Amino acid sequence: MAEKIKATELLLLLLYVDKKSPIYTHTKFQKMVFLFEKEIKKKYFDHLEKNLFDFRPYHYGPYSNRLKKDLDFLNSYGFIEILNYDIETNNNLEEEEEENKNYFEYKITPLGTNYVEQKVIHKLNYIQIEALEKLKRGINNITQDKLLSYVYRNYPDMTVNSKIRDKYV
């Protein structure tokens, strides 16, 4: 049986794969992990616990409070860096960031990279790494608007509390 991957290790892996490219916006990170749980985990990571992050319908679709807490934890211990830009410094914000007056960029740090390379990456096979890279690259290469449209169309049960549901459904 494959070694277990912890929820925080999955987050580090997502930041590590695809040449350590950052993940932009909190919404994209939330939806990336949600889509991992719904579309990737069952096919490539069946040994992981069923519901790592306990997503619930929220203001912008699926949201996990645990994911937010885990990112804050990783940031507080220096494994990742969360850059928070004020709205005035970035004119190309998505609706959620405009409302919150923040724009987030998530990056893995050298400490996080070292941890992944020494303790985590060996737990995955090539196909699993490729699946994570494809997921990350696909989400990073589309607009947040297209990502939300995809999630809202395919997972309507996660839109019941959405403030922006009418725009996508």
C-alpha positions as CSV (number, residue, x, y, z in Angstrom):
1,M,0.0,0.0,0.0
2,A,1.2,3.5,-0.9
3,E,2.4,5.8,1.9
4,K,-0.3,8.3,3.1
5,I,-0.1,11.8,2.0
6,K,-1.3,14.4,4.5
7,A,-3.6,17.3,3.5
8,T,-0.8,19.8,4.1
9,E,1.6,17.7,2.0
10,L,-1.0,17.8,-0.9
11,L,-1.0,21.6,-0.7
12,L,2.8,21.7,-0.8
13,L,2.8,19.3,-3.8
14,L,0.4,21.5,-5.7
15,L,2.7,24.4,-5.2
16,Y,5.8,22.3,-6.0
17,V,4.7,20.7,-9.3
18,D,4.7,22.5,-12.6
19,K,8.1,24.1,-11.9
20,K,7.0,25.7,-8.6
21,S,4.7,28.1,-10.4
22,P,2.7,30.2,-8.0
23,I,-1.1,29.8,-7.6
24,Y,-2.9,33.1,-8.0
25,T,-6.0,34.0,-6.0
26,H,-7.5,32.3,-3.0
27,T,-10.5,31.3,-5.2
28,K,-8.3,29.4,-7.7
29,F,-6.5,27.6,-4.9
30,Q,-9.8,26.6,-3.3
31,K,-11.3,25.4,-6.6
32,M,-8.0,23.6,-7.6
33,V,-8.1,21.5,-4.4
34,F,-11.9,21.0,-4.8
35,L,-11.4,19.6,-8.3
36,F,-8.5,17.5,-7.1
37,E,-10.9,15.9,-4.6
38,K,-13.7,15.5,-7.1
39,E,-11.9,14.5,-10.3
40,I,-8.3,13.5,-9.6
41,K,-8.2,11.8,-6.2
42,K,-10.5,8.9,-7.0
43,K,-8.6,8.0,-10.2
44,Y,-5.0,8.5,-9.0
45,F,-5.0,8.8,-5.2
46,D,-7.5,6.3,-4.1
47,H,-5.5,5.6,-0.9
48,L,-6.2,9.0,0.5
49,E,-8.9,9.6,3.0
50,K,-12.3,10.3,1.4
51,N,-12.8,13.9,2.3
52,L,-9.5,15.7,3.1
53,F,-10.9,19.2,3.1
54,D,-14.6,19.0,3.7
55,F,-15.8,21.4,1.1
56,R,-19.1,23.2,1.6
57,P,-21.2,25.5,-0.5
58,Y,-20.2,29.1,0.2
59,H,-20.2,32.6,-1.2
60,Y,-18.1,31.7,-4.3
61,G,-18.9,28.0,-4.6
62,P,-17.1,25.2,-2.9
63,Y,-15.1,26.4,0.1
64,S,-13.0,24.6,2.7
65,N,-12.2,26.3,6.0
66,R,-9.6,23.5,6.7
67,L,-7.8,24.4,3.5
68,K,-7.6,28.0,4.5
69,K,-6.3,27.0,8.0
70,D,-3.8,24.6,6.5
71,L,-2.4,27.3,4.1
72,D,-2.1,29.7,7.1
73,F,-0.3,27.0,9.1
74,L,2.2,26.3,6.2
75,N,2.8,30.0,5.8
76,S,3.4,30.5,9.6
77,Y,6.1,27.8,9.6
78,G,7.8,29.1,6.4
79,F,6.9,26.3,4.1
80,I,4.9,28.6,1.8
81,E,4.7,32.3,1.2
82,I,1.3,34.1,0.8
83,L,1.7,37.4,-0.8
84,N,-1.2,39.7,-0.2
85,Y,-1.6,42.6,-2.6
86,D,-3.8,45.5,-1.9
87,I,-6.4,46.2,-4.6
88,E,-4.7,49.5,-5.6
89,T,-1.6,47.6,-6.7
90,N,-3.4,45.2,-9.0
91,N,-6.0,46.3,-11.5
92,N,-6.8,42.9,-12.9
93,L,-8.6,41.3,-10.0
94,E,-11.4,38.9,-10.0
95,E,-14.8,39.6,-8.3
96,E,-14.0,37.9,-5.0
97,E,-10.7,39.6,-4.6
98,E,-12.3,43.0,-5.5
99,E,-14.9,42.5,-2.8
100,N,-12.4,41.4,-0.2
101,K,-10.0,44.2,-1.3
102,N,-7.2,41.6,-1.5
103,Y,-5.3,39.6,-4.1
104,F,-3.3,36.6,-3.0
105,E,-0.4,34.8,-4.5
106,Y,0.8,31.4,-3.1
107,K,4.4,30.3,-3.5
108,I,6.4,27.4,-2.1
109,T,9.5,28.5,-0.2
110,P,13.0,26.9,-0.2
111,L,12.0,25.2,3.1
112,G,8.8,23.9,1.6
113,T,10.7,22.7,-1.5
114,N,13.3,20.9,0.6
115,Y,10.5,19.2,2.6
116,V,8.7,18.0,-0.5
117,E,11.9,16.7,-2.0
118,Q,13.1,14.9,1.1
119,K,9.8,13.7,2.7
120,V,6.9,13.7,0.2
121,I,7.7,13.4,-3.5
122,H,8.9,9.8,-3.1
123,K,5.4,8.9,-2.0
124,L,4.1,9.5,-5.5
125,N,4.6,7.7,-8.8
126,Y,5.1,9.5,-12.1
127,I,1.5,9.2,-13.1
128,Q,0.4,10.9,-9.9
129,I,2.9,13.7,-10.3
130,E,1.7,14.2,-13.9
131,A,-1.9,14.3,-12.8
132,L,-1.1,17.1,-10.3
133,E,0.9,19.0,-12.9
134,K,-1.9,18.8,-15.4
135,L,-4.5,20.0,-12.9
136,K,-2.4,22.9,-11.8
137,R,-1.3,23.9,-15.3
138,G,-4.9,23.7,-16.5
139,I,-6.3,25.9,-13.7
140,N,-3.4,28.4,-13.8
141,N,-3.9,28.8,-17.6
142,I,-7.5,29.7,-17.6
143,T,-9.3,32.8,-16.2
144,Q,-10.9,32.6,-12.8
145,D,-14.2,33.4,-14.6
146,K,-13.8,30.2,-16.8
147,L,-12.8,28.1,-13.7
148,L,-15.9,29.3,-11.8
149,S,-18.1,28.6,-14.8
150,Y,-16.8,25.0,-15.0
151,V,-17.2,24.4,-11.3
152,Y,-20.7,25.9,-11.2
153,R,-21.9,23.9,-14.3
154,N,-20.5,20.6,-13.1
155,Y,-21.1,20.9,-9.3
156,P,-24.4,22.9,-9.0
157,D,-24.9,21.5,-5.4
158,M,-21.9,23.6,-4.4
159,T,-23.5,26.9,-5.6
160,V,-26.6,27.1,-3.4
161,N,-25.0,29.8,-1.1
162,S,-23.2,31.6,-3.8
163,K,-23.3,35.4,-4.1
164,I,-22.5,35.1,-7.8
165,R,-24.5,32.0,-8.8
166,D,-26.7,33.9,-11.4
167,K,-23.6,34.9,-13.3
168,Y,-22.6,31.2,-13.9
169,V,-25.8,29.1,-13.8
